[in-house]
Amino acid sequence: MIDSYPSIDDGTLNFWSLTIKGEGATTPCLKGDMNHDGIVNIFDVVGLAKIILGSNENPTAFELCAADYDGDGEVLIFDIIKMINFIFGIDLTIEPVLVEATVVKKPETLNIKSNGQLGGIFLILETEGEVTSHDLSGAEIFIQKLDKEVAILVFSPEGLTISGDRLLSIKDEYRIKEVEISDRHGNRISSNIISVPEEYTLHQNYPNPFNSVTHIPFDLEDAGQVNLIIYNLLGQKVKTLLNKEIPIGFHEAIWDRTNDIGELVGGGIYLCHFSVNGFLYTRKIILLK
């Protein structure tokens, strides 16, 4: 347990120490020098990643001291990004700072969207399913699984910006337990989690058959102009339920067996036609007499 850290200098590599609670002793370390060879390089980044992922289950006091590169008393993704920036001499003085990122949670995939350049990502998921990564431009993805928890660490060993359409695929239900996202400076950025559908879908209405009101669920993997129209078997339009822009997410429309002028229609088989962003689908609806 770390009791206290000394103050940080101007970024030069000087020896400093931490105090281990209960021992009363100091442990000198070179910040970032995980393998204690007197040099801070990419091999030290790998050692730091192992501590964050939990694959190094018993880090020494020296390793913990060196791992806390920014001296804030915690070992997190931000330490990796700042260490990489130092190793490669990356100048970010003119690069804007991110303000927010969004974790896009779908039933089978997970991705991160942001309003700028990402430096690193750390996630802990609770799932019993297999977690696989997708290729991201300029980034490496490290996955450590322990029982029902999976730790994921994403960063570029060369200090490049992380970008890509998909981050992870998960073959089971999952819950996001922890998320930390860093900008290219190594600063924490605010993030929110949204749950969205995997694809465009028109679900079967319920109840079906029905005799007064039925519910028509549909999913949008992206926002778009939604048209949801009821036709009879002759192809004649009966009722326009929706014709408007609708945001991404899970939605539902209701049909009360009336037509466009408010009259009750007779029993029989009707067709529910759904279209959005080029996706077209039709389902049969049975109205009882």
BALOBA-1460 file (C-alpha; in Angstrom, 3 decimals):
// residues 289
<rec num="1" residu="m" x="0.000" y="0.000" z="0.000"/>
<rec num="2" residu="i" x="1.573" y="3.286" z="-1.059"/>
<rec num="3" residu="d" x="1.668" y="5.795" z="1.773"/>
<rec num="4" residu="s" x="3.192" y="8.830" z="0.108"/>
<rec num="5" residu="y" x="5.112" y="9.959" z="-2.940"/>
<rec num="6" residu="p" x="7.545" y="12.842" z="-3.302"/>
<rec num="7" residu="s" x="6.738" y="15.685" z="-5.681"/>
<rec num="8" residu="i" x="7.380" y="15.371" z="-9.403"/>
<rec num="9" residu="d" x="10.205" y="17.251" z="-11.080"/>
<rec num="10" residu="d" x="10.183" y="18.812" z="-14.553"/>
<rec num="11" residu="g" x="10.152" y="15.438" z="-16.323"/>
<rec num="12" residu="t" x="13.874" y="14.648" z="-16.232"/>
<rec num="13" residu="l" x="14.841" y="11.191" z="-15.032"/>
<rec num="14" residu="n" x="15.932" y="11.635" z="-11.428"/>
<rec num="15" residu="f" x="15.990" y="9.100" z="-8.633"/>
<rec num="16" residu="w" x="13.083" y="9.421" z="-6.258"/>
<rec num="17" residu="s" x="11.428" y="7.235" z="-3.648"/>
<rec num="18" residu="l" x="8.180" y="6.057" z="-2.134"/>
<rec num="19" residu="t" x="7.417" y="5.009" z="1.405"/>
<rec num="20" residu="i" x="5.825" y="1.598" z="1.906"/>
<rec num="21" residu="k" x="3.128" y="1.796" z="4.575"/>
<rec num="22" residu="g" x="3.922" y="-0.320" z="7.623"/>
<rec num="23" residu="e" x="7.577" y="-0.736" z="6.730"/>
<rec num="24" residu="g" x="8.848" y="2.779" z="7.259"/>
<rec num="25" residu="a" x="11.523" y="2.248" z="4.625"/>
<rec num="26" residu="t" x="12.205" y="4.055" z="1.368"/>
<rec num="27" residu="t" x="12.784" y="2.394" z="-1.992"/>
<rec num="28" residu="p" x="14.794" y="4.440" z="-4.505"/>
<rec num="29" residu="c" x="13.644" y="4.145" z="-8.121"/>
<rec num="30" residu="l" x="14.051" y="5.705" z="-11.519"/>
<rec num="31" residu="k" x="10.555" y="6.565" z="-12.630"/>
<rec num="32" residu="g" x="9.600" y="4.428" z="-15.591"/>
<rec num="33" residu="d" x="12.587" y="2.080" z="-15.173"/>
<rec num="34" residu="m" x="10.560" y="-1.065" z="-14.555"/>
<rec num="35" residu="n" x="13.387" y="-3.554" z="-15.116"/>
<rec num="36" residu="h" x="15.931" y="-1.558" z="-13.048"/>
<rec num="37" residu="d" x="18.546" y="-1.301" z="-15.808"/>
<rec num="38" residu="g" x="18.989" y="2.469" z="-15.574"/>
<rec num="39" residu="i" x="17.251" y="3.122" z="-18.921"/>
<rec num="40" residu="v" x="13.603" y="3.900" z="-19.677"/>
<rec num="41" residu="n" x="12.585" y="2.254" z="-22.947"/>
<rec num="42" residu="i" x="9.838" y="0.195" z="-24.569"/>
<rec num="43" residu="f" x="10.729" y="-2.877" z="-22.472"/>
<rec num="44" residu="d" x="9.731" y="-0.909" z="-19.392"/>
<rec num="45" residu="v" x="6.383" y="-0.098" z="-21.039"/>
<rec num="46" residu="v" x="5.713" y="-3.838" z="-21.320"/>
<rec num="47" residu="g" x="6.506" y="-4.289" z="-17.623"/>
<rec num="48" residu="l" x="4.149" y="-1.459" z="-16.708"/>
<rec num="49" residu="a" x="1.400" y="-2.973" z="-18.880"/>
<rec num="50" residu="k" x="1.698" y="-6.271" z="-16.982"/>
<rec num="51" residu="i" x="1.066" y="-4.493" z="-13.676"/>
<rec num="52" residu="i" x="-2.010" y="-2.673" z="-15.030"/>
<rec num="53" residu="l" x="-3.420" y="-5.880" z="-16.530"/>
<rec num="54" residu="g" x="-2.742" y="-7.848" z="-13.363"/>
<rec num="55" residu="s" x="-0.516" y="-10.441" z="-15.047"/>
<rec num="56" residu="n" x="2.251" y="-9.355" z="-12.672"/>
<rec num="57" residu="e" x="0.379" y="-10.318" z="-9.516"/>
<rec num="58" residu="n" x="3.167" y="-9.532" z="-7.043"/>
<rec num="59" residu="p" x="5.070" y="-6.435" z="-8.176"/>
<rec num="60" residu="t" x="7.975" y="-5.388" z="-6.022"/>
<rec num="61" residu="a" x="8.102" y="-2.078" z="-4.192"/>
<rec num="62" residu="f" x="10.633" y="-0.878" z="-6.750"/>
<rec num="63" residu="e" x="8.343" y="-1.852" z="-9.655"/>
<rec num="64" residu="l" x="5.390" y="-0.047" z="-8.094"/>
<rec num="65" residu="c" x="7.521" y="3.018" z="-7.566"/>
<rec num="66" residu="a" x="8.775" y="3.000" z="-11.157"/>
<rec num="67" residu="a" x="5.323" y="2.199" z="-12.546"/>
<rec num="68" residu="d" x="3.762" y="5.356" z="-11.113"/>
<rec num="69" residu="y" x="5.381" y="7.459" z="-13.805"/>
<rec num="70" residu="d" x="3.315" y="10.588" z="-13.194"/>
<rec num="71" residu="g" x="3.612" y="10.349" z="-9.393"/>
<rec num="72" residu="d" x="-0.089" y="10.536" z="-8.576"/>
<rec num="73" residu="g" x="-0.077" y="7.451" z="-6.330"/>
<rec num="74" residu="e" x="-1.860" y="5.232" z="-8.889"/>
<rec num="75" residu="v" x="-0.649" y="2.952" z="-11.670"/>
<rec num="76" residu="l" x="-2.968" y="3.478" z="-14.650"/>
<rec num="77" residu="i" x="-3.079" y="3.787" z="-18.436"/>
<rec num="78" residu="f" x="-2.076" y="7.458" z="-18.109"/>
<rec num="79" residu="d" x="1.380" y="6.434" z="-16.828"/>
<rec num="80" residu="i" x="1.944" y="4.370" z="-19.983"/>
<rec num="81" residu="i" x="0.982" y="7.207" z="-22.332"/>
<rec num="82" residu="k" x="3.227" y="9.715" z="-20.560"/>
<rec num="83" residu="m" x="6.116" y="7.237" z="-20.516"/>
<rec num="84" residu="i" x="5.755" y="6.555" z="-24.255"/>
<rec num="85" residu="n" x="5.662" y="10.281" z="-24.989"/>
<rec num="86" residu="f" x="8.945" y="10.655" z="-23.074"/>
<rec num="87" residu="i" x="10.649" y="7.654" z="-24.729"/>
<rec num="88" residu="f" x="9.852" y="8.825" z="-28.260"/>
<rec num="89" residu="g" x="10.231" y="12.538" z="-27.537"/>
<rec num="90" residu="i" x="6.713" y="13.259" z="-28.740"/>
<rec num="91" residu="d" x="5.879" y="16.969" z="-28.704"/>
<rec num="92" residu="l" x="2.165" y="17.552" z="-28.097"/>
<rec num="93" residu="t" x="2.277" y="21.247" z="-27.255"/>
<rec num="94" residu="i" x="0.103" y="22.228" z="-30.226"/>
<rec num="95" residu="e" x="-2.245" y="19.232" z="-30.117"/>
<rec num="96" residu="p" x="-5.715" y="19.990" z="-28.715"/>
<rec num="97" residu="v" x="-6.880" y="18.200" z="-25.585"/>
<rec num="98" residu="l" x="-9.885" y="15.885" z="-25.823"/>
<rec num="99" residu="v" x="-12.943" y="16.682" z="-23.781"/>
<rec num="100" residu="e" x="-14.962" y="13.483" z="-23.991"/>
<rec num="101" residu="a" x="-15.261" y="9.962" z="-25.378"/>
<rec num="102" residu="t" x="-18.163" y="7.532" z="-25.688"/>
<rec num="103" residu="v" x="-18.042" y="3.808" z="-25.053"/>
<rec num="104" residu="v" x="-20.451" y="2.255" z="-27.562"/>
<rec num="105" residu="k" x="-21.758" y="-1.003" z="-26.084"/>
<rec num="106" residu="k" x="-23.489" y="-3.340" z="-28.515"/>
<rec num="107" residu="p" x="-24.738" y="-6.877" z="-27.756"/>
<rec num="108" residu="e" x="-21.709" y="-8.487" z="-29.429"/>
<rec num="109" residu="t" x="-19.180" y="-5.693" z="-29.949"/>
<rec num="110" residu="l" x="-17.673" y="-2.729" z="-28.131"/>
<rec num="111" residu="n" x="-16.077" y="0.404" z="-29.525"/>
<rec num="112" residu="i" x="-14.837" y="3.808" z="-28.408"/>
<rec num="113" residu="k" x="-15.783" y="7.008" z="-30.218"/>
<rec num="114" residu="s" x="-14.260" y="10.381" z="-29.392"/>
<rec num="115" residu="n" x="-14.144" y="13.976" z="-30.543"/>
<rec num="116" residu="g" x="-10.378" y="13.854" z="-31.036"/>
<rec num="117" residu="q" x="-7.286" y="11.682" z="-30.796"/>
<rec num="118" residu="l" x="-7.071" y="8.840" z="-28.287"/>
<rec num="119" residu="g" x="-3.841" y="7.810" z="-26.592"/>
<rec num="120" residu="g" x="-4.882" y="4.765" z="-24.567"/>
<rec num="121" residu="i" x="-7.801" y="2.756" z="-23.205"/>
<rec num="122" residu="f" x="-8.195" y="0.478" z="-20.202"/>
<rec num="123" residu="l" x="-11.322" y="-1.615" z="-19.641"/>
<rec num="124" residu="i" x="-12.491" y="-4.302" z="-17.251"/>
<rec num="125" residu="l" x="-15.408" y="-6.428" z="-18.481"/>
<rec num="126" residu="e" x="-17.454" y="-9.010" z="-16.616"/>
<rec num="127" residu="t" x="-18.297" y="-11.861" z="-18.978"/>
<rec num="128" residu="e" x="-18.060" y="-15.611" z="-19.365"/>
<rec num="129" residu="g" x="-17.684" y="-15.336" z="-23.125"/>
<rec num="130" residu="e" x="-14.631" y="-15.145" z="-25.321"/>
<rec num="131" residu="v" x="-13.256" y="-11.650" z="-25.933"/>
<rec num="132" residu="t" x="-11.354" y="-11.010" z="-29.161"/>
<rec num="133" residu="s" x="-9.768" y="-7.841" z="-30.470"/>
<rec num="134" residu="h" x="-9.873" y="-6.196" z="-33.887"/>
<rec num="135" residu="d" x="-7.032" y="-4.513" z="-35.718"/>
<rec num="136" residu="l" x="-6.706" y="-0.869" z="-34.790"/>
<rec num="137" residu="s" x="-4.523" y="1.522" z="-36.718"/>
<rec num="138" residu="g" x="-1.342" y="2.245" z="-34.753"/>
<rec num="139" residu="a" x="-2.364" y="0.322" z="-31.620"/>
<rec num="140" residu="e" x="-1.746" y="-2.894" z="-29.737"/>
<rec num="141" residu="i" x="-4.468" y="-4.601" z="-27.671"/>
<rec num="142" residu="f" x="-3.553" y="-6.689" z="-24.629"/>
<rec num="143" residu="i" x="-6.166" y="-8.956" z="-23.020"/>
<rec num="144" residu="q" x="-5.876" y="-10.653" z="-19.629"/>
<rec num="145" residu="k" x="-8.697" y="-12.978" z="-18.487"/>
<rec num="146" residu="l" x="-9.232" y="-14.082" z="-14.887"/>
<rec num="147" residu="d" x="-12.388" y="-16.049" z="-14.074"/>
<rec num="148" residu="k" x="-15.315" y="-13.865" z="-15.153"/>
<rec num="149" residu="e" x="-13.315" y="-10.653" z="-15.475"/>
<rec num="150" residu="v" x="-11.357" y="-9.562" z="-18.543"/>
<rec num="151" residu="a" x="-8.867" y="-6.683" z="-18.462"/>
<rec num="152" residu="i" x="-8.150" y="-4.945" z="-21.791"/>
<rec num="153" residu="l" x="-5.318" y="-2.489" z="-22.347"/>
<rec num="154" residu="v" x="-4.997" y="-0.549" z="-25.610"/>
<rec num="155" residu="f" x="-2.172" y="1.801" z="-26.554"/>
<rec num="156" residu="s" x="0.365" y="2.466" z="-29.298"/>
<rec num="157" residu="p" x="3.931" y="1.423" z="-28.436"/>
<rec num="158" residu="e" x="5.104" y="4.091" z="-30.907"/>
<rec num="159" residu="g" x="2.902" y="6.830" z="-29.472"/>
<rec num="160" residu="l" x="0.558" y="6.893" z="-32.473"/>
<rec num="161" residu="t" x="-3.101" y="7.866" z="-32.346"/>
<rec num="162" residu="i" x="-5.579" y="5.022" z="-31.804"/>
<rec num="163" residu="s" x="-8.277" y="4.734" z="-34.452"/>
<rec num="164" residu="g" x="-10.632" y="2.068" z="-35.802"/>
<rec num="165" residu="d" x="-14.280" y="1.117" z="-36.309"/>
<rec num="166" residu="r" x="-14.365" y="-1.781" z="-33.830"/>
<rec num="167" residu="l" x="-12.386" y="-2.522" z="-30.694"/>
<rec num="168" residu="l" x="-13.690" y="-5.825" z="-29.291"/>
<rec num="169" residu="s" x="-16.046" y="-8.712" z="-30.033"/>
<rec num="170" residu="i" x="-17.662" y="-10.496" z="-27.074"/>
<rec num="171" residu="k" x="-19.393" y="-13.864" z="-27.530"/>
<rec num="172" residu="d" x="-21.719" y="-13.604" z="-24.540"/>
<rec num="173" residu="e" x="-23.511" y="-11.104" z="-22.365"/>
<rec num="174" residu="y" x="-21.122" y="-8.679" z="-20.726"/>
<rec num="175" residu="r" x="-20.973" y="-5.756" z="-18.336"/>
<rec num="176" residu="i" x="-18.508" y="-2.887" z="-18.361"/>
<rec num="177" residu="k" x="-17.074" y="-2.760" z="-14.850"/>
<rec num="178" residu="e" x="-14.377" y="-0.122" z="-15.302"/>
<rec num="179" residu="v" x="-13.210" y="2.216" z="-18.049"/>
<rec num="180" residu="e" x="-10.281" y="4.652" z="-18.185"/>
<rec num="181" residu="i" x="-9.529" y="6.615" z="-21.354"/>
<rec num="182" residu="s" x="-6.467" y="8.768" z="-21.995"/>
<rec num="183" residu="d" x="-5.821" y="11.469" z="-24.544"/>
<rec num="184" residu="r" x="-2.458" y="11.687" z="-26.303"/>
<rec num="185" residu="h" x="-1.091" y="13.834" z="-23.478"/>
<rec num="186" residu="g" x="-1.706" y="11.110" z="-20.904"/>
<rec num="187" residu="n" x="-4.617" y="12.986" z="-19.346"/>
<rec num="188" residu="r" x="-7.845" y="11.360" z="-18.195"/>
<rec num="189" residu="i" x="-10.814" y="12.305" z="-20.354"/>
<rec num="190" residu="s" x="-14.460" y="12.097" z="-19.402"/>
<rec num="191" residu="s" x="-16.443" y="9.239" z="-20.903"/>
<rec num="192" residu="n" x="-19.972" y="7.894" z="-20.971"/>
<rec num="193" residu="i" x="-21.390" y="4.503" z="-21.914"/>
<rec num="194" residu="i" x="-24.281" y="4.043" z="-24.327"/>
<rec num="195" residu="s" x="-25.967" y="0.748" z="-25.220"/>
<rec num="196" residu="v" x="-26.933" y="0.493" z="-28.872"/>
<rec num="197" residu="p" x="-28.166" y="-2.289" z="-31.195"/>
<rec num="198" residu="e" x="-25.789" y="-4.413" z="-33.232"/>
<rec num="199" residu="e" x="-27.768" y="-3.811" z="-36.443"/>
<rec num="200" residu="y" x="-30.995" y="-2.465" z="-37.940"/>
<rec num="201" residu="t" x="-33.855" y="-4.769" z="-36.984"/>
<rec num="202" residu="l" x="-37.627" y="-4.819" z="-37.250"/>
<rec num="203" residu="h" x="-38.887" y="-7.213" z="-34.581"/>
<rec num="204" residu="q" x="-42.158" y="-9.109" z="-34.702"/>
<rec num="205" residu="n" x="-45.020" y="-7.129" z="-33.239"/>
<rec num="206" residu="y" x="-46.605" y="-8.196" z="-29.966"/>
<rec num="207" residu="p" x="-49.189" y="-9.366" z="-29.322"/>
<rec num="208" residu="n" x="-49.667" y="-11.052" z="-32.651"/>
<rec num="209" residu="p" x="-52.472" y="-11.700" z="-33.486"/>
<rec num="210" residu="f" x="-54.049" y="-8.668" z="-31.791"/>
<rec num="211" residu="n" x="-57.489" y="-7.075" z="-31.609"/>
<rec num="212" residu="s" x="-56.994" y="-3.541" z="-30.286"/>
<rec num="213" residu="v" x="-53.381" y="-2.359" z="-29.916"/>
<rec num="214" residu="t" x="-50.065" y="-3.921" z="-30.926"/>
<rec num="215" residu="h" x="-46.464" y="-2.900" z="-30.243"/>
<rec num="216" residu="i" x="-43.835" y="-2.883" z="-33.014"/>
<rec num="217" residu="p" x="-40.222" y="-2.843" z="-31.723"/>
<rec num="218" residu="f" x="-37.305" y="-1.833" z="-33.953"/>
<rec num="219" residu="d" x="-33.583" y="-1.232" z="-33.461"/>
<rec num="220" residu="l" x="-31.381" y="1.435" z="-35.041"/>
<rec num="221" residu="e" x="-27.626" y="0.948" z="-35.143"/>
<rec num="222" residu="d" x="-27.421" y="4.542" z="-36.386"/>
<rec num="223" residu="a" x="-29.706" y="7.546" z="-36.422"/>
<rec num="224" residu="g" x="-31.769" y="8.025" z="-39.557"/>
<rec num="225" residu="q" x="-35.041" y="8.870" z="-41.270"/>
<rec num="226" residu="v" x="-37.402" y="6.060" z="-40.243"/>
<rec num="227" residu="n" x="-40.451" y="5.094" z="-42.283"/>
<rec num="228" residu="l" x="-42.812" y="2.607" z="-40.642"/>
<rec num="229" residu="i" x="-45.950" y="2.060" z="-42.707"/>
<rec num="230" residu="i" x="-48.841" y="-0.413" z="-42.536"/>
<rec num="231" residu="y" x="-50.154" y="-1.805" z="-45.857"/>
<rec num="232" residu="n" x="-52.983" y="-4.201" z="-46.678"/>
<rec num="233" residu="l" x="-52.435" y="-7.264" z="-48.864"/>
<rec num="234" residu="l" x="-53.450" y="-5.246" z="-51.948"/>
<rec num="235" residu="g" x="-50.451" y="-2.985" z="-51.400"/>
<rec num="236" residu="q" x="-52.608" y="-0.027" z="-50.351"/>
<rec num="237" residu="k" x="-51.257" y="2.183" z="-47.592"/>
<rec num="238" residu="v" x="-53.341" y="1.951" z="-44.419"/>
<rec num="239" residu="k" x="-51.404" y="3.897" z="-41.784"/>
<rec num="240" residu="t" x="-48.114" y="5.810" z="-41.578"/>
<rec num="241" residu="l" x="-46.849" y="5.132" z="-38.074"/>
<rec num="242" residu="l" x="-43.507" y="6.922" z="-38.420"/>
<rec num="243" residu="n" x="-41.901" y="9.247" z="-40.945"/>
<rec num="244" residu="k" x="-39.218" y="11.175" z="-39.089"/>
<rec num="245" residu="e" x="-35.613" y="11.288" z="-37.937"/>
<rec num="246" residu="i" x="-35.025" y="8.960" z="-34.979"/>
<rec num="247" residu="p" x="-31.808" y="8.613" z="-32.947"/>
<rec num="248" residu="i" x="-29.714" y="5.498" z="-32.525"/>
<rec num="249" residu="g" x="-31.088" y="2.971" z="-30.039"/>
<rec num="250" residu="f" x="-33.974" y="0.648" z="-29.219"/>
<rec num="251" residu="h" x="-37.435" y="1.936" z="-30.113"/>
<rec num="252" residu="e" x="-41.074" y="0.918" z="-30.393"/>
<rec num="253" residu="a" x="-44.122" y="2.084" z="-32.337"/>
<rec num="254" residu="i" x="-47.785" y="1.376" z="-31.558"/>
<rec num="255" residu="w" x="-50.612" y="0.650" z="-33.969"/>
<rec num="256" residu="d" x="-54.168" y="0.974" z="-32.694"/>
<rec num="257" residu="r" x="-55.797" y="-0.616" z="-35.806"/>
<rec num="258" residu="t" x="-56.790" y="2.787" z="-37.218"/>
<rec num="259" residu="n" x="-56.000" y="4.144" z="-40.664"/>
<rec num="260" residu="d" x="-54.605" y="7.573" z="-41.564"/>
<rec num="261" residu="i" x="-57.989" y="9.271" z="-41.058"/>
<rec num="262" residu="g" x="-58.632" y="7.623" z="-37.694"/>
<rec num="263" residu="e" x="-61.093" y="4.938" z="-38.810"/>
<rec num="264" residu="l" x="-60.918" y="1.404" z="-37.390"/>
<rec num="265" residu="v" x="-59.867" y="-1.133" z="-40.015"/>
<rec num="266" residu="g" x="-61.188" y="-4.650" z="-40.395"/>
<rec num="267" residu="g" x="-59.506" y="-7.861" z="-39.349"/>
<rec num="268" residu="g" x="-57.055" y="-9.682" z="-41.576"/>
<rec num="269" residu="i" x="-53.382" y="-9.831" z="-42.486"/>
<rec num="270" residu="y" x="-51.445" y="-6.581" z="-42.856"/>
<rec num="271" residu="l" x="-47.867" y="-5.808" z="-43.822"/>
<rec num="272" residu="c" x="-45.607" y="-3.620" z="-41.699"/>
<rec num="273" residu="h" x="-42.935" y="-2.029" z="-43.894"/>
<rec num="274" residu="f" x="-39.801" y="-0.619" z="-42.215"/>
<rec num="275" residu="s" x="-37.064" y="1.413" z="-43.935"/>
<rec num="276" residu="v" x="-34.075" y="3.430" z="-42.666"/>
<rec num="277" residu="n" x="-30.681" y="4.312" z="-44.169"/>
<rec num="278" residu="g" x="-31.148" y="1.830" z="-47.024"/>
<rec num="279" residu="f" x="-32.324" y="-1.015" z="-44.764"/>
<rec num="280" residu="l" x="-35.709" y="-2.469" z="-45.781"/>
<rec num="281" residu="y" x="-37.784" y="-5.103" z="-43.993"/>
<rec num="282" residu="t" x="-41.406" y="-6.221" z="-43.909"/>
<rec num="283" residu="r" x="-43.306" y="-8.303" z="-41.343"/>
<rec num="284" residu="k" x="-46.828" y="-9.714" z="-41.337"/>
<rec num="285" residu="i" x="-49.291" y="-8.488" z="-38.705"/>
<rec num="286" residu="i" x="-52.489" y="-10.363" z="-37.964"/>
<rec num="287" residu="l" x="-55.490" y="-8.326" z="-36.824"/>
<rec num="288" residu="l" x="-58.348" y="-10.306" z="-35.356"/>
<rec num="289" residu="k" x="-61.908" y="-9.543" z="-36.428"/>
